[in-house]
């Protein structure tokens, strides 16, 4: 991205040796900046596993969008930041945490943060005709005890021929926004229901607060407008992303953290996430770049746009 790294508008800093923090200067510094997040690390993958294309040959959509705008001579009114973490898959404790520390030292406050998360789903939500864009893969995630963890606990006691002297299990839970870490621990213990079983917390934290999604929230309404500009056929709705990303470390810099990626997902696509042949189409990549190009320009306005009405509303 030569135009990005040569531009006088872009300040680039390497954080924690491998992460990248970019500040894109706006022409109106009184406008509160926002931040776009992505990560450049991946889960382990080997071409020997049967990949149709090299697993490490992907492109970065946010920088591609900025490259395009800069080549067009564009100067944003509202400044913004781009954060590219190098260890998101292992909690972001070096990349994101140190990036936040740098921003705090500069006294930065953000209008909103956008990171990966929910998708444009088509044919995934029962009862919904047509595609939907969910901001924040499940629109109504189940509380603890009603999801896959139920089967985990139900099968801990199964024995095959030999009774082991010691049984141990690690359970990874994603906490619903309506619950706390302490409540989930209590539910784990009551689900096990045996005082002889010792339950220890290895690591954990409370879920993030729910971000605002009303008619006066700048971040949500700008994202909604951008989605409808790029994908006019979709329904936009708030949702809850119970998976965590680097964005969880940014809660002291903004009250509005949105997790959405402009990627189409149809039945069966979720099986490739973090799996062999994880991919998106070339058309989807073009749409992704177009989304960020449109978003950056939409953020230049000072006042919120008029609310969309009609077929896009529930």
N, C-alpha and C positions, 0 to 999 in steps of 0.2 A: 504494500500500500504506500507507494512513494509519495503521493500527494498528501497523505495524512501526516507522515513523519517529516515532511519538508515544509508544512504550512506554518506561517507565523501565528495562526490562530490556535494551534495545538501545542500544548505543553505535555511532554511525555516523561514519565518517571517509572523506573523499575523499582518494584517493592519486593522485599524479601527475596531478592536474587532472581526470581522467575515470574512474578506477577507484574501486571502493567496497569498503570493509572494514567489516564489521559484527561486533560481538562481542555475543553473546547470553548474558547472565549466568545462571549456574545457581545453584540454592539450596545445592548442595554443592560448594564451591570446591575441595575436595581431589581431586575426580574429574578426571582428565586430560581436557582438551577435545579435540575433533576439529574438522575444517574441511570445509565444503562449497564447492566451486568451480564457477563458471560463467563465461561471457564474454558481453559485451554488444556486441561488434563482430561484423561479418559480412563475408563476401566480397562483392565488387561485384555488384550486381544492379540490373536496370532493368525496370520494368513493361512497357516497350516490347518486351521479349523474349517476351512472351506469358504472363505470370503470371496464373493464375486469381484470385488474391487479392494484395493489396499485399504485396511481399516483406518489408517492415519493420513488419508488424503483429502480431508474435508476442508471447506472454506469457512470464513468467519463473516457472518452477515452484517453485523453492526459496522465493522470497519469498511466493508465493501460499500455500504450505503454512504458513509461519510466520505469515502474516496470519490464516489460519484458526485456528491454535492460540491465538494471542493473543486473538482475539475470543471464544474459548471460555473465556478466563480461565486458560489453561495457563501454568505456570511450569516450565521444565525443571530437573531435578536436575543434570544434567551440562551445563556451559556449552559453547558451541561458537562457531565463527567462520564467517562467510560471506564469500567473496572473489569479487567480480565484476570481471574484468579487461576493459580496453577495447582491448587490442591483441594478443589471443591469436593471431589469424590471421597476425600478423607477429612471432611469437616471444615476445611478452609481455615485451619488454626494458624497458618503462617501467612497465606496470601491475603484473604479477606480481612482477617483480624488486624494485620499490620496496615492494610489499606485504610481501614476505618480509623486507626490510630493517627495516620498521616492527615486525614481529613479533619479529625477532631483538633489536631494541633493547629490547623489553619482556620479553625472556627467555622467550618462549612456546615450549613444546614441545607437540606434538600426538600424540594417540593414533593417529590415522590421518587421511588426506586422501582425499576422494572427488571425482573430477572426471569429465567425460564420457569416453566411450570405447566399450567393447563394449556390445552390446545384447542384448535377448531375441530370439533368432533362431528362426524357425519355417519348416521346410522348406529351410533353407540348408545344414545340415551333413549330408552323405551318410551314410546308415546309422543316423541317429538318429531314432527315432520320437517325434514330439512336439516341443514347443518347448524351448529351453535358454537359460538365462541365463549368459552368459560374463562373469566378472569379470576385468577388466584391460583383421577382422572375421573374422579367420582364426584358428582355435583352434591350429593348428600352422603358424606362418608359415614360409615357405621361406627357406633361407639364401641369401646373395648368390650370384648366378649361376644360380639356379633360378627366378627370378621374372620380372617384366616388364622388368627392366633387361637381360635377356639379349637380347631383341629389339632394344633400343636400340643395343647395341653391334654386333649382327650386321648392322644396316642402315646403319651410319655410312659404309660404303665404297660404297654404291650410287650410281651416277652416271647422270644423264639428259642425254644429248647433250653437255653441257659439263662438263669436268673443272675443278672450282674450284681456285684457287691456294691457298686456305686453307680448312680444315674445322675447325669448332669445335662442341663440344657441352657442354651443362650437364646433369648427371645428378643427380637428387635421390634419395637412397637412405635407406631406413628400416632401421636396423640391428637384427638379431636380438639378443636378450639373451645368446646364447651367443657372440657375437662382440664385438670391439673395433673402434674406429675405425681403428686402425693395420692390423688384419687385413683390413678391408674395402678400404682403400687398396691393400694388397698384391694383393688379389684383382682389383681394377680394373686394375692394371697388368699382371697376368698374363693377364687376359681380353683386354685390348687386344693384348698380345703384340708390340709394335712400339716399339723404343727411339726412333724418330723422333717418336712421339706424346708430347707433354708432358702430364703429369697434375698439376694443381694443386688443392689443397684450398682452396675458397672459405670454407667454414665447416663445423664439425662438432663432435660430442661423443660420448662413449661412451653407450650405452644405460643407463637406470636399472637398479639392482639389482632382482631379482625380489622382490616383497613376499611376506610370509609368508601361508600359507593353511592352516595346520594347525588341529587341534581346539582349541588353546589361544590362538589369535590373536583378540583382541577384535574388531578391525575387520572381518576376513573373516567371522567367525561372526555378527556383528551384521548385516552386509550379507546374508549367506545367509539368516538368519532373516527379515529384512524382505522379501526377494524371495519367499520361500515364503509369508509372510503375505499378500502382495498378489497373487502369481501362483502359487497352490498347484499348478498343473498343470505347472510347468516343472521341468527338471533344472538344478541349479546346479553349475557347474564352473569352476575357474580357467582363465584363458587369458592370452595375451600380446597386448597392444596395442602394435604397433610404431610407430603414429603418436604424435606428441608433442603434449602440451597444456601449459597453464600449470603443471600439476602438477609438471613436471620441475624447476621452480625451488624446490620445497619440500622437496627431499631432505635438507636440513640440519635440518629441523624434525620429521621423523618417518622411521621406517624402513618404514612401510607406506603406500604410495600406491596406491589402487585407481581404475581408470578404467572406469566402468560408468554407462550411462544407462538408466533404466527405460522403454525405448522398444521396441515390437515392430517387428521387421524381417522381411519375407517376401521371397521371390525377386523381384528387380526393384527393391526399395525403395532399394538402395544406389546405383542409377543417378541418384537424385534428390539425393543428398548433395552440397551445394555446387553444385546445378544448378537449373534452372527447375522451379518448383512443388515445391521441397523443403518437406515438411510432415509432420505427424503428424495422426491423427484426433482429433476432440474426445474420444472415449472414451479414447484413449491419453493425452491431456493430463490427463484426470481421474485416470487410473491413476498418472501421473507425480506429480501433487500428492499423491495418496494414499500413494504410496511414501515421499515425503519426510516427510509427516505421521507415518507409521508409524515411519520410521527415527529421527526425532528422539525419539519416545517410547521406542523400543526402546533407545536409547543411555542412557537414564536408569538402567538397571540397573547394579549394581556388579560382579556376577559374570556369567560367560557363561551363556547359556541351555543347556539340555540339547540335545545334538545331534539334528537331524532324522534319522530312519531310514526304511527302507522304500523306497518307489518313487522317492524323490528321490536315492538313492545309486546310484553306478555299481556 
